[in-house]
Amino acid sequence: MINLSQRAEILKPSATLSLNKKAKEMKAKGFDVINLTVGEPDFDTPEEIKEFAIKAMKDGYTKYTEEKGMKNLREIICEKLEKDNGLKYDPEEIVISNGAKHSLFNIFLSILNPEDEVIIPVPYWVSYPAMVLICGGVPVFCKYNEKFKIDIEDLKTKITPKTKALILNSPSNPTGIVYEKKELEEIAEIILSNKIFCISDEVYEKIIFDKQHISIASLSKELKNLTIIVNGVSKTFAMTGWRIGFTASRKDIADAIGKIQGQTTSAPSSISQMASYYAIKEGERLFKNMVEEFKKRRNFLVENLSNEIKYPYPEGAFYMFLNFKNMDSKILSQRLLEEKLIATVPGEEFGVDNYIRISYALDIESLKKAVERVNEFVKENL
Ligand SMILES: Cc1ncc(COP(=O)(O)O)c(C=O)c1O
């Protein structure tokens, strides 16, 4: 038997996948399963973006582009960063990749040497630890405080001479929490005094309800130098299938990412890049209604879910992280699926055993039914 790579062996099949499979099987058998595991907007990409992509194809934008991505897209991203985040970047400091996920992977390939440590605050988006491991790094987990944000005291104890970077994700998947300026300043102090990178995953930047998003890179020039911003069009413009993400960083990091990308995937699809150019150029007008709808749904859930269920208050993204009197998340997810036909993601996927993640990227009628069933479960069991 010829061995496969240790890299491939590292990745274990997830509980979510088997639960998802089960949910799909039940649905196929005719059960009325409500799927609260969705990780993408349930809205279609705005028609104008599609039309622009069709025109781009017809106009001949069908060839390889520069390895960092098309200049017009990188320029419009610079404009966006300046207008929305108060950050001045040069187009040479921007790299376009196949989705924010690919941007993150490129970052780890560009900054990590074997055994370098990356601090990942719990609860985390499932792919962070896997990516760090594939790239030869070591994920180091940092605890959360009562607001489900980085526990600063714990963070201090997790820094070692091998620490290379800290990941920050605001608004957060899976909790929907959003960092305040004061909280970012505390984290910034630790980044600066230890000279580590901050990988700031801002893909949910625009899906935010009660506050303005603040990019940690905007706190100071020194911090901007150490921050690698990750963002994209997937969530903001309901363009998950177009696969466009980007990084904004110091030029030496952008050059490294560009070099790696140039020898692996090349730049992403020229057509998707043109569509993203249009989306970012037009901006808020194209996502305003979707965000308002997410806010209505968030409000509906907060107002109607049983008081027995506890959660960090969701201020962004389209997720809630729920605790049912500390019930084990795998058992809870399984029982909700089997007994109430509700599919959820067990919190162990995000590094927390007694919470489950639900998504509200589905229509309000389904959410109403879901809430009824979940509240019924609570009445019967808690
Ligand atoms: C926190 C976070 N970062 C990055 C991504 C990846 O986004 P993309 O679809 O652009 O690769 C996701 C998608 O679920 C996410 O939740």
The ligand as a Gaussian input file, in Angstrom:
#p B3LYP/6-31G(d) Opt

LIG

0 1
 C      -14.949000      33.617000       8.783000
 C      -14.874000      33.204000       7.360000
 N      -13.765000      33.495000       6.659000
 C      -13.642000      33.148000       5.374000
 C      -14.655000      32.470000       4.709000
 C      -14.432000      32.073000       3.278000
 O      -15.061000      32.889000       2.357000
 P      -14.960000      32.619000       0.788000
 O      -16.247000      32.016000       0.358000
 O      -14.735000      33.974000       0.169000
 O      -13.815000      31.703000       0.530000
 C      -15.815000      32.126000       5.404000
 C      -16.875000      31.358000       4.736000
 O      -17.695000      30.709000       5.349000
 C      -15.930000      32.498000       6.759000
 O      -17.033000      32.211000       7.472000

